[in-house]
Amino acid sequence: MKVTSLLSLFFFLYTLLLTAQPNTDVYVMDLAKTDNTFTISNFQNISNNDGYDNQPSFMDNNKILYAGSENGQTEIQLYTISEKTQRRINASTPGGEYSPSLMPGGKHIAAVRLDTTGLQRLYKYKLTNTDHGDYQTLLSELEVAYFAFYDEDWVVASVLSGNQLDLVIANIPNDEAGLFAENVGRSIHKVPTTTTVSYTVLNEEKNFDVFVVDVNKAEDTYFVCQLPVGIQDHTWIDATTLLLGSGSKLYLYDLFGPGEWKEVADLSANNIDNITRITISPDGKHIAIAATEKTKE
């Protein structure tokens, strides 16, 4: 096949990938939780936009980052809850930015960028920079797909490896990474108030198991629980409580509880059909989700 034909095929597949992304929006809601209650209120659509708006993460208790569609491309968006305002973080780049997250230190945003050339890398962007293309590659040789920072020097990431994702623990200053686990998922999180990071591994039943690892003692890894059938994502309310979305519902898992997922909220009254991502603010008072809405009959 000629080179021009290969390039044409690639750009066709790249365009197909972008157009095939679900028409999701990002929503935020208030959470009031006690030992016996779990109350959702003030539900809002903060992206309210056609196209792919997804992968929310909290910068702090008042600001949410997410990957949002803008002029046919996916950009790093920042929403401020108290002011109900939104702005784009990054200047235009040769690709789309995904999975934005605040880096330790608070001055940069990290995001996975997929260029039209097929190059996929993890980059950092200045938080205050929207006029100049000031960005820097992190982990120059790795095709990072999803990630979570342990601290300023270490990141846990799932990387492309053939037809699957593998987990690496990488040192940013040294630009080095070591393989830690194979056939993993996309949901990676620093566990609040601990020295551990959670990740998921595909089990023999083709469901995802949640594990945690201490980056300082990589041999210290242990099983937490299994995610429900068909679910890929989880988040942490605190060091002992997990939360996930399935369909229109939210489920909670207490490490000191009965060992099962318990339904705590149903968002179907808010026209939610399928929750694809979930995250919670550091103070536990806000939940952000990415989801599709019910199709109007």
C-alpha positions, -999 to 999 in steps of 0.1 A, spaced: 0 0 0 13 35 -8 23 59 19 -4 83 8 -30 56 11 -18 47 46 -20 84 57 -55 86 42 -65 55 61 -51 69 94 -69 102 91 -101 84 83 -98 62 114 -88 93 135 -119 112 123 -140 81 129 -127 79 165 -136 115 172 -170 112 157 -178 79 174 -173 94 209 -206 95 229 -225 127 233 -219 130 270 -222 160 293 -206 168 326 -228 173 357 -221 184 392 -242 180 423 -240 187 461 -235 158 484 -245 156 521 -233 124 537 -235 110 572 -231 75 585 -267 68 577 -277 92 549 -266 101 514 -283 131 499 -279 146 465 -291 181 456 -285 211 433 -280 189 402 -265 209 373 -253 203 337 -221 223 336 -210 216 300 -244 216 283 -227 211 249 -231 189 218 -203 164 215 -179 147 239 -177 164 273 -162 139 298 -135 129 322 -141 154 350 -116 159 379 -116 184 407 -88 209 410 -101 219 444 -134 221 462 -147 248 438 -131 240 404 -136 212 379 -115 203 350 -129 182 321 -123 173 285 -148 194 265 -157 198 228 -149 232 213 -149 240 176 -147 204 167 -118 196 190 -114 183 226 -99 209 249 -91 213 286 -121 231 302 -122 247 337 -156 252 354 -159 273 386 -188 261 407 -194 293 428 -193 316 398 -209 292 373 -183 301 347 -162 282 323 -130 288 304 -105 269 283 -71 263 298 -49 253 269 -40 271 237 -48 253 205 -26 222 199 -22 197 170 -45 173 188 -72 168 214 -66 169 251 -81 142 274 -82 133 311 -71 167 325 -58 167 360 -41 192 383 -5 183 389 10 183 424 23 218 431 -8 234 416 9 253 387 3 229 359 -24 208 343 -15 173 329 -35 158 301 -32 131 275 -30 145 240 -38 125 209 -24 143 178 -37 139 142 -4 122 135 -13 94 159 12 105 185 -2 100 220 17 114 250 12 129 284 18 167 285 18 194 311 2 228 305 6 260 325 -26 267 344 -26 304 335 -16 300 299 -43 304 272 -25 326 246 7 307 240 13 271 231 34 265 262 34 228 270 59 201 279 60 164 273 61 141 303 73 105 299 86 109 264 84 72 253 51 62 268 17 61 251 -1 71 283 -39 65 283 -49 72 319 -30 83 350 -29 95 386 -1 114 403 13 100 435 34 131 441 54 156 421 79 129 410 58 98 406 28 89 385 8 57 381 -4 52 345 -21 27 322 -3 27 288 -11 13 254 4 -22 250 -9 -39 219 -46 -47 223 -46 -40 260 -36 -15 287 -7 -22 311 1 -4 343 34 13 349 48 33 379 69 61 363 94 86 377 89 119 359 123 137 366 142 106 353 117 99 325 117 62 335 89 37 340 86 1 352 59 -23 343 38 -32 373 6 -50 361 -8 -62 328 -43 -60 313 -55 -32 335 -83 -7 333 -87 31 330 -97 40 366 -66 51 386 -69 73 417 -48 85 446 -66 72 477 -74 101 500 -51 106 531 -31 75 523 2 67 505 -16 44 480 -30 46 445 -59 24 433 -61 7 400 -82 -20 383 -72 -53 367 -94 -74 343 -102 -107 360 -110 -141 346 -147 -133 345 -139 -102 324 -149 -79 353 -126 -54 369 -110 -59 403 -98 -29 424 -63 -31 439 -42 -5 457 -4 -1 457 20 19 478 43 36 453 71 37 479 67 -1 485 55 -15 452 55 -50 467 27 -38 490 -4 -42 468 -36 -58 478 -71 -65 466 -100 -42 476 -131 -54 458 -147 -63 424 -165 -37 404 -201 -47 393 -205 -63 359 -198 -39 330 -184 -11 352 -149 3 347 -148 34 369 -147 41 406 -137 70 429 -130 74 466 -152 94 490 -125 88 517 -99 62 525 -124 35 532 -154 43 510 -157 38 472 -183 53 449 -193 44 413 -221 51 388 -240 24 369 -268 34 345 -286 62 363 -276 51 398 -248 57 423 -235 28 444 -213 29 475 -188 3 489 -177 5 525 -145 -14 533 -158 -20 568 -193 -28 556 -210 -60 544 -187 -64 514 -212 -54 487 -222 -24 466 -251 -5 480 -274 18 459 -274 53 475 -289 75 448 -310 73 416 -305 102 391 -331 91 366 -353 120 377 -326 142 363 -329 126 329 -296 107 334 -293 75 314 -258 62 316 -230 74 339 -195 69 323 -172 87 347 -174 99 384 -152 119 407 -157 137 441 -143 169 455 -116 168 482 -140 179 509 -166 153 498 -193 179 493 -195 178 455 -198 149 430 -191 154 393 -201 128 367 -200 124 329 -232 108 316 -256 105 287 -292 117 289 -323 96 282 -333 96 246 -365 116 242 -394 94 229 
